[in-house]
Amino acid sequence: MTVTPVSRYARTYSTKLFVALIGAVFGVALSASFAHAAPYKSGKRMSEMGMCYNMLILKVVDGDTVYGYIDTSDPMIAVRAKLRLSGIDAPERKGRAKCVAEAQKGDAARDYLTEMLSTAIGKRSRLLARACHVRRGKYASRRLGRLEVRLRNGWVNMNDLLLAKGHAIPYQGGRRGRTWCNCLEKGDCPAGYNERAADRVRAEGRRGKRG
């Protein structure tokens, strides 16, 4: 059968219409996937940096705990909880401290963390701080994870910075007892700035800025 010019044009139009419809369907699906996308993943060093969620910080509880809203993979839901900085232990404050020296050092740790988070605490933007490697703690209203804040040199790991500045010691769970009181009495608690740890914190901040 001879194909007339009209039928050729009709066939060409039908093909273009079909391609356009496929493109529209694909575009809608792609938009939906971005709307429910997984939270921020920090680039090349996923094994180390992990999955991060934006966080709106309302207050600093103590030297290793903050309180606020942690976003989830669902953009319509945010979890209100305390975030306990994992892998570290800061001195306790007030009635929870085992001795006066620990309470004083606990206040210093809380004040330092508050100062470092001053650009993010109470700000409406959720782009100033983030919680990474978040998991449930033993209490329903508490999460464990790494806290990062955006400073001038990029994202800075608060867990590492507290260790580097001597406001916390490494901690992997278990009873802490008089750990801080004992080291304060002996004079062998972390004295403060550790250059190697600080170098690592600065390097992670630069990688976060590029990411």
Secondary structure, 3 states (H helix, E strand, C coil): CCCCHHHHHHHHHHHHHHHHHHHHHHHHHHHHHHHCCCCCECCCCHHHHCEEEEEEEEEEEECCEEEEEEECCCCCCEEEEEEEECCEECCCCHHHCCCHHHHHHHHHHHHHHHHHCCCCCCCCCCCCEEEEEEEECCCCCEEEEEEEEEECCEEEEHHHHHHHCCCCEECCCCCCCCHHHHHHHHCCCCCCCCHHHHHHHHHHHHHHHHC
